[in-house]
Amino acid sequence: MLGGMLAGHTESGGEMVERNGKPYKQFYGMSSSTAMKKHVGEVAEYRASEGKVVEVPYKGKVENTLQDILGGLRSTCTYVGAQRLKELTKRTTFIRVAEQENRVYTE
């Protein structure tokens, strides 16, 4: 899931706001009441809002972030000796993580 990583860019949704002279973009998950009200009209009776609205620093064009992601993938392939993405599963052991914390969205 890349929502948080892609949030805050020119191309992403969300209102642009200014706080203390610095630009931010609002970000909300699709299970938030904000998203449900915007796209469906309301939160359905049988559902619960699972997200909230946060403001993330404005990051400019998404192209720079995508280049960082591609660079990380290239480095990973180099480290494990994979010439193609398909080879990653053959050259690595993936570990399932049961819990993670992202401090940006836990406030």
Secondary structure, 3 states (H helix, E strand, C coil): CCHHHHCCECCCCCCEEEECCEEEEEEECCCEHHHHHHHCCCCCCCCCCCECEEEEECCECHHHHHHHHHHHHHHHHHHHCCCCHHHHHHHCCCCCCCCCCCHHHCC
